[in-house]
């Protein structure tokens, strides 16, 4: 599903002394099947943006389109339930939302609320459990007897069981160690590709934005500061630093390598291993001269 924000402004507590403009004149487009990374400091408007994707908030001005659904102050959906069945949101620390007595019941809760037949729910659970890296043997266990990482995967399975077309990830690696962060992000990326999802990733990790995103949107004080491919965005180091953001370490390394050795390595979203191989080839080439 395509996502389009067209001149969206949202004001909390409008027409009161406490009115606050959270996002202002925000426009961007997410192509169906792509990943958009949204980056910005606290107060930049990231959470408000997310709330517009499943109708928790409706624009004060402008229009939001998610597939065939339109949200504006003059065009509110009569039934938000259908939209919310198409947009799955994984909030920070989703394991805090677990509450059922067994893993199976917790995963089933979402699709039950969207009137999915029990037989289909059971089929989805068996399909999703291995997809999130969990064994079927935990289905009858209490989610509160699991490790923190397993609890998070159960909560994610509950979102995926609804079979959304759009997946919204709000800091999905918060609180995890580096290994856990990589495992979770690799899992999401695999699911994104296999299921043809449109994914919106809200993150503080420039490395994750570089590795996984097709496009990056940077917010600053509720407005769009910058938008483009990772290559386009991370080339603008000084502009990013003006809003207290920095480029990924791998990009910084390539810049320092060029300054020290006078040899530019084009930035093409390479992994650390690929950069090391390129440097090795450069050194071998220099030695053979």
N, C-alpha and C positions, 0 to 999 in steps of 0.2 A: 504493500500500500504506500502510495506517495503521501508525503506530509508537506503542507505549505502554510507558512505564517505570512500574512499579508498586512503590513502596517499595524501590527498588534500592539495595543497598549492595554495595560491592566492596572487598575487602581484599587488598592485595598481600602475598605471603609470610605468609599467615595461619598462626597457631600457631608462629611463630618470633619471636626477639627483634627481628626487623627488620620486623614487621608494620606496615603503613601503610594506613589507611582513605582511599582515594582519592575515593570518592563515598559519600554516606550518605543513606539514606531518600529517594531521588530519585524523584519522580513527575511525569510530564508526558505529553501526548498530541500527536501530530502527525497532522493529517488528511491522508488520501490526496490528492495533487495540490497540497499547500501547501508553503510554504517556512518552515522554522524557522531563525532565526539564533541561534547559541549564542555567548555572549560571557562572557569572564572572564579574569582575569590568569593568568599561569603558576602552576600548582599548584591551579587551581580545579576540575579534574576533566574538562576538555574532552576530552583525549585518551583517557581511560578510557571516557568516554561513547561516543566513536566506536567503540572496540574492541568494544563490546557490540552494535553494529549489524550486524556480520557474523560474530559468533561468535568473534572473537579472544579475547574474555573472556566468561565466564559469571558471572552475579551470585553473589556470596557469599550474599546474601539478596535476596528479592524476585523479580520476574519481568519479563522483557523480551519484548514481542510485536512481531514485524515481519510484518504480514499474518497468514497462518495459522501462522507459525513461533513457537514458544515456547521461551524459554531461561530456565532456573532451575537451582539446584543439584540439584534432584530430577528435572529434565526436560531432559536434554541431547540435542540432535539426534544421531541415529546418523550422519547424513551431512551435514556442514556445507557440502559442495560445492554442494548445491542452493540453500541460503540465500545463499551467496556469489555465485552466478550472478545473484541478484536484487538484490544490493546492491553498487553500484559505489563505490569510495572513491578520491578524488583527494587524495593526500597532499601536504604541502608539498613544493615543488620536485620535482614528479613526473618532470621531465626527467632527474633523477639515476637513474631506474630503467630508462632505455633501455639496451638491450644488443645488439639484433639488428643484422645487417649492412645491412638495408634498412628503410625506413619501413614498407613493406607487411608485412614479416615481424614487425616489432615490434607493429603494430596487430593482427595475426592471432594473436599469442601467447595472449592471454586467451581468446578464443572456442575456440581449439584445445584448451585445457586443460579446457574444458567440453563437449568432444566435438561441437562445431558442425560440420556438414559443410563441406567446402572450398568448394563452390559458394556456400553461404550466406555464408561468411566473405567471399568475394570481393565478393558483392553488398553486404554491410554496409560494407566498406571504401569502395566507390565512393559509397555513400550518406553516410557519415560524414565523409569528407575535406572536401567543400565545407561541411558543417555546422559544422566547426571552423575554417573560413576558410583552408583550404590548397588548393593546386592539385594535380590528379592527377599532374602532371609530377614531383612529388617522391617518388612511391611507390617508385621503384627507387634512390633516392639513399640514402646512409648518413645516419642521423639525426644523426650527429656532425658532418656538414658543414653543418648548418642553423644559423640564428640561434637564440639562446636562446628567443625567443618562439615560433618555429616548433617547436623541440624540445618545449616545454611543450604545444603544441597536439597534437603527435603522441602524447605520453603520454596526454593526455586522450582522444584518439580511441581509444586502446587500451582504456581503461575503458568508453567508450561502445559499443565493438564487441561487448561482452558482452550488450548490450541490458538493462541493469538497470532495475528499477522504482523503486529508491531510489538517489539520488545523494548521496553524502556529500562535501562540499568542505571540506578542512582548510586554511584560510588560502590559498585558491587564487591570490591576487594577490601573495603574498610575493615580494619582490625585483623587482617590476615598477615601471616609472615610471607616473605618473598616467594617461597615455594608455593604456598597456598594461593597467593595472588596469581601466579603464572598458571596454575592448574585451573582455577576458576575462569580466567580470561580465555584460556585455550578451549575450555569446554563451551563457553558462550560463542566463541568464534566458530567452532565446529557446528554447533546447533544453528547458528545464523546461516551458515552455508548450506547445511543439509535441508533445512526447512524453508529456505528462501525468505527469511524474515527481513523486515526493515527494522534496524536497530538504532536506538538513540542512547549513547553512552555518556553519562555525566561523570566526569573524572577529574581528579587533580593530578593524575599521572601523565606527564607529557610522553613518557616512554610508551604507555598503553595507547595513547592517541596516535603516536607515530606508527606503532606496529599494526594496529587493528583497523583504524578508521580510514574511510575513503575520503571524507571531508571533515574539516574542523571548523567549529563556530566558537569564537571567543567573545564572551560577554563582559562588559564593564559598566557597572552602575546602571544596569537595566537596559543598556543599548548594545547593539552589535558593534564590537570594536574591530573585528577582523573575521574573514571567512575565506576558506580556500582548501586546496589539497594540503596534506601534511608537508609536502615539499615547498609549496608556496608560503605557508604560514611560518614554518621554522627557518626560512631564509631571512625573516625579518626580525633579527635578534634584538636590535635596538628598540623597535616598536614594542616588542613583547616585554622587554625590561621596563619600559615606561609605565606598564600596568602591573609591575612586580611579578612577571612570569618569566620563565627561562626556557631555553630550548633543551631538548633531550641530551643526555650525556654523550650519546653516540654522535650527534650532530656537532656538539662542542669539540669532540675529539677530532673529527675530520677537519674542522677549522684550524685547530692547533697544529695538526699534522701538516697542513698546507703551509702555515706560517713558518714552521721550523724547518721543513725539508723542501719547501718550494715545489711540492707535487700535489696537485689537486685531485681528490677522489670525488667524483660526482655523487651527490646525495640521492640515493634511490631506495630509501627505506631498508637498507641492508641490516642484517643482524650483526651482532658483534663477531660471530664466527666468519661471516662473509667479509667483513671489513678486514679481519685478521688475514684471511686468505689473499685479499687484494694487496695488502701491505707486503705479505710474503712474496708475491709475484713481482712487486716493484723492487724489492731488495734483491731478489735473484737476478732481475733484469739489469740492475745497476752493477752487480758483481761480475756479470758476464761480459761487460763492456771492456 
